[in-house]
Amino acid sequence: MLAGSGTKADGGLFGTPLFEDPKARALARVGVIDIGSNSVRLVVFNGAARSPAYFYNEKILCGLGAGFSETGRLSSEGRPRALAALKRFAALAKGMNVSTLVTVATAAVREAEDGPEFRAEAERETGLKIHVVDGREEARLSAQGVLLGWPGAQGMICDIGGSSMELAELLGDGQVGQRETSPLGPLKLQGLKGGKKAIKARIKATISELGETFPSKPGRLFLVGGSWRAIARIDMERRGYPLKVLHEYRMTRKDIRDTISFIETSDLDDLRGDTGTSAERMRLVPLASLVLKELVRAFKPDEVAISSYGIREGLLYEQMSEEQRQRDPLIEAAYHMELANARMPGFGRALYRFIEPLFGRVTPARKRVMRAACLLHDVSWRAHPDYRAEVCFDNATRANLGGLTHPERVFLGLALQHRYKSSRKGTQIADLTTLLSDKDVLEAEILGRAMRFGAMFTLERPLDHGELKLYPKKGVLELRLKTDTGRDLFGEVAQARFKALAGAIGADSVVKGG
């Protein structure tokens, strides 16, 4: 269960929002430069530190590790491209007033004969301080990146880069257990002599050795890295999956086997066009597929999940206090969006408490998403009225939010759509609602109608003026008006929305004190 299901991690909803804390404000704009074997990337995080917004994100596919198996040195073509990228990124970070900038280099620089020389040149030319991390440290940081999006995650993470692949154990209490690195990056496998047979043998032997370090079967395997994400995009395309969000995308072992077979029998250029994958990345997919096939065969995870968070997010997580790490990323992000965009910041908390009696039987996990919905119920008010409901749905399903499964994303979006529109007719959501049960769809509609009524009834402290009660056995939804102001607020439009809410529940509407 996510940390957010308890009051300690409710963050801004029932306590002080994280980003109002001076310790969190110090992390308001943090930059990370990641010098990998395949790419060099700058990410600048901004906003609520526990659920960071990506203020800036740029990647250059330099291929520093290309040809390493043959030469033992950095790519002669990739090295000047990487240096140029670092110069640009250092200048960009300065222009963005990045308060903290961390630069790390991984397998290619740490293993290449000329790695120290490149590091010294880059530091001299850019003024950056480059930290070369070893394989086990890289595994730990990638695992922390997964924890940024999944507080309390349990299982194993696998981070594949160009020249290496790291594994780390997640213990379920925010701690990282065993860690190991291996030379199973696609760029390194490219240079092996003996063709595909030799490559398969190397992969099988290496993963067998890793199995000795990680003897327990992981319930969930979290995949980190561009090659894994490219395979996931292909899996989505093969399955006709309706939600094109990679983070939290789930696959079974059978899905992976079927997709790898699909890759082996497909034209890579066609796959690249269908999935929007770069040519440089697609060239690595066949080799990465061989690694994934053996990895899944050997470790037999119950479920495989894609994480868009990795070493860069892990470096941000590294700078957080334990208190900050325990915050719920979903609630933090929703609170931040409300504060920045809502007409009446703070009303979302009051709205949730007003409508909470309607949902006494739902799970804590569902209540958590309902809390987020109430915080987000008004953040899209500037959109054109004719499209506001659709904007709400799109923002929820496509936003960069951690701590949300794909069905939860769709539930959240559907509830927010019903906040502004009673009917789903004429909307483009039919495909996405296939990720929900009929019961979930109805519950999302009820939540949306409840927010729609609550937001119309009063703009502040609705519990001061009225109280909702649901009597499921009697089939009655009751509104008890508590003040003269409450009776004045319960005008024609509010009455109509209250009646529509009762109708969605399948209950009779009863008003007392009117």
QUICORRA-V287873 format. One record per pair of residues at least 4 apart in sequence whose C-alpha atoms are under 8 Angstrom apart, sorted by sequence separation. I is the first residue (numbers start at 1). GAP is how many residues later the second one is. D is the distance in Angstrom with one decimal. If there is no record, write none. Layout:
i={I;I}
gap={GAP;GAP}
d={D;D}
This chain:
i={1;4;5;6;7;10;11;12;13;16;17;20;21;22;23;24;35;36;45;47;48;67;68;74;75;76;77;78;79;80;81;82;83;84;85;86;87;88;89;90;91;92;93;94;105;106;107;108;111;114;115;116;117;118;119;120;121;122;123;124;133;134;135;136;137;138;139;140;141;142;143;144;145;146;147;160;161;170;171;184;185;186;187;188;194;195;196;197;198;199;200;201;202;203;204;205;206;207;208;209;210;211;224;225;226;227;228;229;230;231;232;233;234;235;236;237;245;251;252;253;254;255;256;257;258;259;260;261;262;263;266;267;268;269;270;271;272;273;277;278;279;280;281;282;284;285;286;287;288;289;290;291;292;293;294;295;296;309;310;311;312;313;314;315;316;320;321;322;323;328;329;330;331;332;333;334;335;336;337;338;341;346;347;348;349;350;351;352;353;355;356;362;363;364;365;366;367;368;369;370;371;372;373;383;384;385;387;388;389;390;391;392;393;394;395;404;405;406;407;408;409;410;411;412;413;414;415;416;417;418;429;430;432;433;436;437;438;439;440;441;442;443;444;445;446;447;448;449;450;451;452;453;454;455;458;461;462;463;471;472;482;483;484;485;486;487;490;491;492;493;494;495;496;497;498;499;500;501;502;503;3;4;5;10;11;12;16;19;20;35;47;48;67;68;74;93;105;109;110;122;123;133;147;160;170;171;183;184;193;194;223;224;236;251;263;266;272;277;295;296;309;320;327;337;340;362;383;394;404;418;436;457;462;470;471;481;482;489;490;502;503;3;4;11;12;18;19;34;35;46;47;67;68;109;110;122;123;147;159;160;170;171;183;192;223;236;271;272;339;418;470;471;481;502;503;4;7;11;33;34;45;46;67;68;108;109;123;146;158;159;169;170;192;272;338;339;381;470;471;502;33;34;45;46;65;66;67;93;158;159;168;169;236;317;338;359;380;383;433;454;469;470;19;33;45;46;65;66;109;157;158;168;169;468;469;32;33;44;45;64;65;109;157;158;168;169;189;269;272;338;468;469;499;31;32;43;44;45;64;119;146;156;157;168;380;468;498;31;32;43;44;63;66;156;157;167;168;380;397;467;468;31;43;44;64;65;156;157;166;167;233;396;397;466;467;30;31;42;43;64;143;155;156;166;167;232;268;396;466;467;29;30;42;43;62;63;64;142;154;155;166;268;397;466;467;29;30;41;42;62;154;155;165;166;396;397;465;466;28;29;41;42;62;142;153;154;155;164;165;229;232;393;396;465;466;28;29;41;64;153;154;164;165;352;395;464;465;27;28;40;41;62;153;154;164;165;184;352;393;394;464;28;39;40;62;139;152;153;163;164;165;235;393;396;465;466;28;39;40;152;153;163;164;235;238;392;393;465;27;39;40;60;110;152;163;164;184;264;349;352;410;465;38;39;109;110;151;162;163;263;348;351;393;410;24;25;38;39;110;160;161;162;163;164;182;235;238;392;393;24;37;38;39;60;103;105;143;160;161;162;163;234;349;392;410;411;477;37;38;103;104;105;106;143;162;163;348;349;410;418;476;487;37;38;102;103;104;105;106;107;139;143;147;348;389;390;414;418;422;487;19;36;37;38;102;103;104;105;106;107;138;139;140;231;347;348;389;407;419;420;19;37;104;106;139;234;260;346;348;388;389;406;407;411;415;418;419;18;19;136;180;260;389;411;414;415;418;419;477;479;481;18;135;389;414;415;417;418;419;458;475;476;477;478;479;480;481;482;18;106;144;388;389;412;415;416;419;420;457;475;476;477;478;479;480;481;143;180;260;411;415;419;457;475;476;477;478;479;480;481;74;342;414;415;418;476;478;480;74;178;343;472;86;90;140;178;257;342;343;90;234;237;256;331;335;338;341;342;390;456;457;74;87;90;237;334;338;341;342;343;456;72;73;74;79;83;87;140;334;337;341;342;369;373;377;68;72;73;74;86;139;331;335;338;376;72;73;74;139;234;331;334;335;338;453;40;73;139;233;330;334;337;370;373;377;65;136;253;369;373;64;68;136;453;40;135;136;169;452;453;40;135;35;42;135;230;253;253;449;450;453;44;253;252;253;230;252;253;449;450;230;251;252;449;250;251;44;227;231;250;251;108;226;230;250;446;449;33;107;249;250;107;227;248;249;227;231;247;248;249;446;247;248;445;446;228;246;247;227;246;247;31;156;246;247;442;155;158;160;155;156;157;158;159;160;161;154;155;156;157;158;159;160;161;154;155;156;157;158;159;160;161;31;155;157;160;29;30;31;33;35;160;333;29;30;31;32;33;34;35;36;37;29;30;31;32;33;34;35;36;37;28;29;30;31;32;33;34;35;36;37;330;27;32;34;36;37;329;330;26;27;36;329;330;232;329;330;377;328;146;229;370;374;228;229;221;218;220;221;223;142;217;218;219;220;221;222;223;224;217;218;219;220;221;222;223;224;225;217;218;219;220;221;222;223;224;220;222;224;225;224;203;207;211;203;207;211;200;204;208;203;207;355;355;51;65;187;190;50;51;65;186;189;63;355;351;354;186;186;185;351;351;184;354;354;350;351;353;358;350;351;357;358;347;350;357;358;347;350;354;355;357;347;354;344;68;69;67;68;69;66;67;69;70;65;66;69;38;65;67;68;69;37;38;67;36;37;38;36;37;2;3;2;3;38;2;37;1;2;159;245;243;248;249;248;249;248;149;146;148;146;243;145;146;145;148;144;145;148;142;143;144;145;146;147;142;143;145;146;141;142;144;145;148;141;142;144;145;141;142;143;144;142;145;138;141;144;141;144;151;151;141;148;151;149;148;242;243;242;102;61;150;151;149;150;148;149;43;50;50;50;34;50;51;33;50;51;32;51;52;50;51;32;50;48;48;30;48;47;27;24;24;18;18;18;17;11;9;10;11;19;8;9;10;13;17;8;9;12;17;11;12;10;11;10;13;3;4;12;3;4;3;4;2;4;4;14;13;53;51;51;13;5;5;5;2;5;1;4;2}
gap={4;4;4;4;4;4;4;4;4;4;4;4;4;4;4;4;4;4;4;4;4;4;4;4;4;4;4;4;4;4;4;4;4;4;4;4;4;4;4;4;4;4;4;4;4;4;4;4;4;4;4;4;4;4;4;4;4;4;4;4;4;4;4;4;4;4;4;4;4;4;4;4;4;4;4;4;4;4;4;4;4;4;4;4;4;4;4;4;4;4;4;4;4;4;4;4;4;4;4;4;4;4;4;4;4;4;4;4;4;4;4;4;4;4;4;4;4;4;4;4;4;4;4;4;4;4;4;4;4;4;4;4;4;4;4;4;4;4;4;4;4;4;4;4;4;4;4;4;4;4;4;4;4;4;4;4;4;4;4;4;4;4;4;4;4;4;4;4;4;4;4;4;4;4;4;4;4;4;4;4;4;4;4;4;4;4;4;4;4;4;4;4;4;4;4;4;4;4;4;4;4;4;4;4;4;4;4;4;4;4;4;4;4;4;4;4;4;4;4;4;4;4;4;4;4;4;4;4;4;4;4;4;4;4;4;4;4;4;4;4;4;4;4;4;4;4;4;4;4;4;4;4;4;4;4;4;4;4;4;4;4;4;4;4;4;4;4;4;4;4;4;4;4;4;4;4;4;4;4;4;5;5;5;5;5;5;5;5;5;5;5;5;5;5;5;5;5;5;5;5;5;5;5;5;5;5;5;5;5;5;5;5;5;5;5;5;5;5;5;5;5;5;5;5;5;5;5;5;5;5;5;5;5;5;5;5;5;5;5;5;5;6;6;6;6;6;6;6;6;6;6;6;6;6;6;6;6;6;6;6;6;6;6;6;6;6;6;6;6;6;6;6;6;6;6;7;7;7;7;7;7;7;7;7;7;7;7;7;7;7;7;7;7;7;7;7;7;7;7;7;8;8;8;8;8;8;8;8;8;8;8;8;8;8;8;8;8;8;8;8;8;8;9;9;9;9;9;9;9;9;9;9;9;9;9;10;10;10;10;10;10;10;10;10;10;10;10;10;10;10;10;10;10;11;11;11;11;11;11;11;11;11;11;11;11;11;11;12;12;12;12;12;12;12;12;12;12;12;12;12;12;13;13;13;13;13;13;13;13;13;13;13;13;13;13;14;14;14;14;14;14;14;14;14;14;14;14;14;14;14;15;15;15;15;15;15;15;15;15;15;15;15;15;15;15;16;16;16;16;16;16;16;16;16;16;16;16;16;17;17;17;17;17;17;17;17;17;17;17;17;17;17;17;17;17;18;18;18;18;18;18;18;18;18;18;18;18;19;19;19;19;19;19;19;19;19;19;19;19;19;19;20;20;20;20;20;20;20;20;20;20;20;20;20;20;20;21;21;21;21;21;21;21;21;21;21;21;21;22;22;22;22;22;22;22;22;22;22;22;22;22;22;23;23;23;23;23;23;23;23;23;23;23;23;24;24;24;24;24;24;24;24;24;24;24;24;24;24;24;25;25;25;25;25;25;25;25;25;25;25;25;25;25;25;25;25;25;26;26;26;26;26;26;26;26;26;26;26;26;26;26;26;27;27;27;27;27;27;27;27;27;27;27;27;27;27;27;27;27;27;28;28;28;28;28;28;28;28;28;28;28;28;28;28;28;28;28;28;28;28;29;29;29;29;29;29;29;29;29;29;29;29;29;29;29;29;29;30;30;30;30;30;30;30;30;30;30;30;30;30;30;31;31;31;31;31;31;31;31;31;31;31;31;31;31;31;31;31;32;32;32;32;32;32;32;32;32;32;32;32;32;32;32;32;32;32;33;33;33;33;33;33;33;33;33;33;33;33;33;33;34;34;34;34;34;34;34;34;35;35;35;35;36;36;36;36;36;36;36;37;37;37;37;37;37;37;37;37;37;37;37;38;38;38;38;38;38;38;38;38;38;39;39;39;39;39;39;39;39;39;39;39;39;39;39;40;40;40;40;40;40;40;40;40;40;41;41;41;41;41;41;41;41;41;41;42;42;42;42;42;42;42;42;42;42;43;43;43;43;43;44;44;44;44;45;45;45;45;45;45;46;46;47;47;47;47;47;48;48;48;48;49;49;50;50;51;51;51;51;51;52;52;52;52;53;53;54;54;54;54;54;55;55;55;55;55;55;56;56;56;56;57;57;57;57;58;58;58;58;58;58;59;59;59;59;60;60;60;61;61;61;62;62;62;62;62;63;63;63;64;64;64;64;64;64;64;65;65;65;65;65;65;65;65;66;66;66;66;66;66;66;66;67;67;67;67;68;68;68;68;68;68;68;69;69;69;69;69;69;69;69;69;70;70;70;70;70;70;70;70;70;71;71;71;71;71;71;71;71;71;71;71;72;72;72;72;72;72;72;73;73;73;73;73;74;74;74;74;75;76;77;77;77;78;79;80;81;81;81;81;82;82;82;82;82;82;82;82;82;83;83;83;83;83;83;83;83;83;84;84;84;84;84;84;84;84;85;85;85;85;86;87;87;87;88;88;88;90;90;90;91;91;95;96;97;97;97;97;98;98;98;98;98;99;99;100;100;101;102;103;103;104;107;108;109;110;110;110;110;111;111;111;111;112;112;112;112;113;113;113;113;113;114;114;115;119;119;120;120;120;121;121;121;121;122;122;122;123;123;123;123;123;124;124;124;125;125;125;126;126;148;148;149;149;149;150;150;151;151;151;153;154;156;156;157;157;158;160;161;161;163;163;164;164;165;165;166;166;166;167;167;167;167;167;167;168;168;168;168;169;169;169;169;169;170;170;170;170;171;171;171;171;172;172;173;173;173;174;174;174;175;177;177;177;180;181;189;189;190;213;219;252;252;253;253;254;254;269;274;275;277;278;278;278;279;279;279;280;281;281;282;282;283;283;284;285;286;288;289;292;296;300;306;309;314;315;316;317;317;317;317;318;318;318;318;318;319;319;319;319;320;320;321;321;322;322;323;323;323;324;324;325;325;326;326;327;335;336;347;350;351;358;359;360;362;363;363;364;364;401}
d={7.1;7.5;7.1;6.5;8.0;6.0;5.6;5.0;7.3;7.0;7.2;7.0;6.2;6.3;7.3;6.7;6.6;5.7;7.9;7.9;5.5;6.3;4.7;7.3;5.8;7.4;6.9;6.0;6.3;6.1;6.2;6.2;6.3;6.3;6.1;6.0;6.4;6.1;6.1;6.3;6.3;6.2;6.3;6.3;6.1;6.0;5.9;5.8;6.8;6.2;6.1;6.2;6.2;6.0;6.1;6.1;6.1;5.9;5.1;7.8;6.0;6.2;6.2;6.3;6.2;6.2;6.1;6.3;6.3;6.5;6.4;6.3;7.1;6.0;5.0;6.2;6.0;7.3;5.6;6.8;6.3;6.1;7.3;7.5;5.0;6.4;6.1;6.3;6.2;6.2;6.1;6.1;6.0;6.1;6.1;6.4;6.3;6.1;7.0;7.2;6.4;5.4;6.6;6.4;6.2;6.4;6.2;6.2;6.5;6.2;6.2;6.3;6.1;6.1;5.8;6.6;7.0;5.7;6.4;6.3;6.1;6.1;6.1;6.3;6.1;6.1;6.2;6.4;6.1;7.8;7.5;6.4;6.0;6.3;6.1;6.0;5.6;7.0;6.6;6.1;6.3;7.1;6.7;7.8;6.2;5.9;6.6;6.6;6.2;6.0;6.4;6.0;6.0;6.2;6.0;6.1;5.2;5.7;6.0;6.2;6.7;6.2;6.0;6.8;7.0;5.8;6.3;6.3;6.9;6.1;6.0;6.1;6.0;6.2;6.2;6.2;6.2;6.2;5.8;4.9;7.9;7.2;6.0;6.2;6.5;6.3;6.4;5.7;7.8;7.7;7.0;6.3;6.3;6.2;6.8;6.3;6.1;6.5;6.2;6.3;6.4;6.2;5.7;6.7;5.7;7.9;6.1;6.2;6.4;6.1;5.9;6.2;6.2;5.9;5.3;5.8;6.3;6.4;6.1;6.0;6.1;6.0;6.1;6.3;6.1;6.3;6.3;7.0;6.0;5.4;6.3;6.9;8.0;8.0;5.8;6.4;6.3;6.1;6.1;6.3;6.2;6.1;6.1;6.1;6.0;6.2;6.1;6.1;6.0;5.9;6.3;6.0;6.7;6.2;5.8;7.5;6.1;5.8;5.9;6.5;6.4;6.4;6.3;6.1;6.3;7.9;5.5;6.0;6.2;6.3;6.1;6.2;6.2;6.1;6.3;6.2;6.3;6.4;6.1;5.9;7.9;4.6;7.2;7.2;6.4;3.5;7.5;5.1;6.6;4.6;5.8;7.2;7.7;5.5;6.5;5.5;7.2;7.8;6.0;7.7;5.0;6.1;6.8;4.3;6.2;6.0;6.9;6.5;6.9;7.4;6.3;7.5;4.9;6.7;7.6;7.2;4.9;6.3;8.0;6.6;7.7;6.3;7.2;7.5;7.9;6.7;5.2;7.9;6.1;7.2;6.3;7.3;7.9;7.8;5.2;5.7;7.8;7.8;6.2;5.1;7.2;5.6;5.3;5.5;6.6;6.2;5.6;5.7;6.7;5.8;5.7;7.8;6.3;4.4;7.7;7.4;6.0;6.3;5.6;6.4;4.9;6.2;8.0;7.2;8.0;8.0;7.9;6.7;5.1;7.8;6.0;6.3;6.2;6.0;8.0;7.9;7.3;6.5;7.2;5.3;5.7;5.1;7.7;7.1;7.4;7.3;6.8;7.8;6.9;5.1;5.7;6.0;6.6;6.9;5.7;7.3;7.0;4.6;7.9;5.6;5.6;6.6;5.6;6.2;7.9;7.2;6.3;7.6;5.6;6.5;6.9;4.8;7.5;7.2;7.5;7.9;6.7;7.1;7.3;7.3;6.0;6.2;7.7;4.5;4.9;5.4;5.7;5.5;7.7;7.9;4.6;6.6;5.3;7.3;5.1;5.8;6.5;6.1;5.3;5.4;6.0;7.6;5.6;6.8;5.6;6.5;6.5;7.9;6.5;7.8;5.7;6.5;5.9;7.0;5.3;7.0;5.4;7.1;5.0;6.9;7.8;6.9;5.3;4.3;7.0;4.7;7.4;5.7;6.4;7.6;4.9;6.9;7.8;5.6;6.5;5.7;6.5;6.2;5.0;5.6;6.5;4.2;5.6;6.5;7.8;7.9;4.5;7.3;7.5;5.3;7.4;6.3;5.8;6.6;5.2;5.5;6.3;7.5;4.5;4.7;6.2;6.0;5.6;5.8;6.3;7.2;6.9;7.5;5.5;6.6;6.5;5.2;5.7;6.6;7.9;5.2;5.9;7.8;7.7;5.1;4.3;7.9;7.5;4.4;7.5;5.4;6.8;7.3;5.4;4.8;4.8;6.8;5.8;6.2;6.3;5.7;6.0;5.3;7.3;4.6;5.6;6.5;7.4;6.8;6.4;5.2;7.5;6.9;5.2;7.0;7.8;7.9;4.8;5.0;7.5;5.2;7.3;4.2;7.2;7.4;4.1;5.6;6.2;7.6;7.4;7.2;5.3;7.8;5.5;5.8;6.3;5.8;5.0;7.8;4.5;5.3;6.9;6.1;7.8;6.9;7.7;7.0;6.5;5.3;5.7;7.2;4.7;7.4;6.2;5.1;5.6;7.4;4.1;7.9;6.7;6.2;6.3;5.5;6.5;5.1;7.0;6.6;4.2;7.5;7.1;6.4;6.0;4.5;6.1;4.2;6.6;7.8;6.1;5.1;4.0;7.9;7.9;7.3;7.5;5.7;6.7;7.9;5.8;5.2;7.3;7.4;6.5;4.6;6.3;7.2;7.9;6.3;6.2;6.8;7.6;7.7;5.9;6.1;7.1;7.7;5.5;5.5;5.4;7.6;7.3;5.6;7.9;5.8;5.4;6.0;8.0;4.2;7.4;6.9;7.1;6.8;6.4;6.1;7.6;5.1;5.1;7.1;6.9;5.7;7.5;7.4;6.0;5.9;5.9;6.5;5.5;6.1;6.0;7.8;7.1;8.0;4.7;6.5;7.6;7.9;7.9;7.8;5.1;6.2;7.6;5.0;4.7;4.7;5.7;7.5;5.2;7.1;6.7;4.2;7.2;6.4;7.6;5.8;7.1;5.8;7.2;7.4;4.5;7.6;7.7;6.1;5.7;6.3;7.0;7.2;7.3;6.0;6.6;7.8;7.6;7.2;4.5;5.6;7.9;7.8;5.0;7.6;6.8;7.5;5.7;8.0;6.1;7.8;7.2;8.0;7.1;7.7;6.0;7.1;4.5;7.9;4.2;6.8;6.4;7.4;7.5;8.0;7.5;7.1;6.0;5.6;4.4;5.7;5.9;7.8;7.4;7.3;6.9;5.3;6.9;7.7;6.9;5.9;7.7;6.6;6.9;4.9;5.9;6.0;6.3;5.9;6.1;6.7;7.2;7.2;7.6;7.0;6.0;7.3;5.8;5.7;5.7;6.6;6.0;4.5;4.8;5.0;4.7;4.9;4.7;5.0;6.8;7.8;7.4;5.8;4.3;4.6;6.1;6.2;6.1;6.1;5.8;6.2;5.9;6.2;6.9;7.8;7.6;7.9;7.5;6.9;7.3;7.8;7.4;7.5;6.9;7.7;7.4;6.4;6.7;7.4;6.7;5.3;7.5;7.8;7.1;7.5;7.3;7.9;7.8;5.8;7.8;4.4;7.2;7.7;5.6;5.9;7.3;7.1;7.0;5.7;5.9;5.0;7.5;7.7;5.9;7.8;4.7;7.7;7.8;6.2;5.4;6.8;8.0;7.0;7.4;7.3;7.2;6.1;6.0;8.0;5.5;5.3;6.7;6.9;6.1;7.6;6.0;7.5;7.8;6.0;5.8;7.1;6.8;6.4;5.7;5.8;7.7;5.8;6.2;6.5;7.5;7.1;6.1;7.0;6.0;6.7;7.5;7.2;6.9;5.1;5.5;6.6;6.7;6.6;6.5;7.4;5.3;5.3;7.1;6.9;5.9;8.0;7.2;5.9;7.8;5.1;8.0;6.3;7.9;6.7;7.5;7.4;7.4;7.9;7.5;8.0;7.6;7.2;7.1;7.5;5.3;7.4;7.4;6.1;7.4;6.3;6.1;5.4;7.0;5.1;7.6;6.7;6.8;5.6;6.4;6.3;7.5;7.1;4.5;6.5;8.0;7.7;5.9;5.6;6.6;6.2;6.9;5.7;5.3;6.0;7.4;8.0;5.3;7.9;6.0;5.5;6.0;7.4;6.5;7.4;6.4;5.0;6.3;7.4;5.0;7.1;5.9;6.8;7.9;7.8;4.9;7.2;8.0;5.5;6.5;5.7;6.2;6.1;6.5;6.2;7.6;4.9;5.0;4.5;5.1;4.4;5.2;7.4;7.1;6.0;6.1;5.9;6.0;5.5;7.6;7.6;6.2;7.5;7.1;7.0;8.0;5.9;7.8;7.5;7.5;7.3;7.0;5.5;6.1;6.0;5.7;6.2;6.0;6.0;6.1;7.1;5.9;5.0;4.5;4.9;4.5;5.2;4.5;5.5;6.3;8.0;7.1;6.1;6.3;5.8;6.3;6.0;6.4;6.9;4.8;6.2;7.7;7.8;7.9;6.7;7.6;7.5;5.7;7.8;7.7;8.0;5.7;5.6;7.5;6.2;7.2;7.2;7.6;7.7;6.9;7.5;7.0;7.6;7.9;6.0;7.0;5.6;7.9;7.2;7.6;5.8;7.5;5.3;5.8;6.3;6.0;6.1;6.5;6.5;5.2;5.0;4.9;4.7;4.9;4.9;5.4;7.6;6.3;7.2;6.5;5.7;6.2;5.8;5.8;6.6;7.1;6.2;7.0;7.3;5.9;7.8;7.4;7.5;6.2;6.6;7.4;7.1;6.5;7.4;7.3;7.4;6.4;7.4;7.6;6.7;7.3;7.8;7.3;7.8;6.3;5.8;7.4;8.0;7.4;7.1;7.4;5.6;5.9;7.5;6.4;7.3;7.3;6.4;5.8;7.3;7.8;7.7;7.4;5.9;7.0;6.5;6.7;7.3;6.9;5.9;5.7;6.1;7.6;6.8;6.8;6.8;7.5;7.0;7.5;7.7;5.7;7.2;6.4;7.7;5.6;7.4;7.8;6.1;6.3;7.4;5.0;7.0;7.3;7.8;7.4;6.9;6.6;5.0;6.4;7.1;4.8;7.8;7.2;5.7;6.9;5.9;5.6;6.6;7.8;6.1;7.9;7.0;7.9;7.6;6.8;8.0;7.3;7.8;5.8;6.9;6.6;6.9;6.5;7.4;5.6;7.7;5.1;6.1;4.4;6.9;7.4;5.7;7.2;7.7;6.9;7.5;6.9;7.9;8.0;4.4;7.6;4.6;7.4;7.3;4.1;7.4;3.7;6.4;5.1;7.6;4.5;7.4;7.9;7.7;6.9;7.8;5.6;6.7;6.9;4.7;6.4;6.3;7.4;7.8;7.2;7.7;7.5;7.4;6.8;7.5;5.9;6.5;5.6;8.0;7.4;7.1;7.6;4.6;5.5;7.7;5.4;7.5;6.5;6.8;6.8;7.0;7.5;4.7;7.8;5.6;7.0;6.1;6.3;7.7;6.7;5.5;7.6;7.8;6.7;6.4;7.4;6.4;7.6;8.0;7.8;7.7;7.0;7.8;6.9;6.7;5.6;5.9;6.7;6.5;7.8;7.9;4.5;6.1;7.0;7.2;7.6;5.3;7.0;7.9;6.5;6.1;6.4;6.0;7.9;6.9;6.5;6.7;5.9;6.9;4.5;5.9;7.8;7.4;7.9;7.3;7.8;6.0;7.3;7.2;6.7;7.9;5.7;6.0;7.9;7.9;6.0;7.6;6.9;7.3}
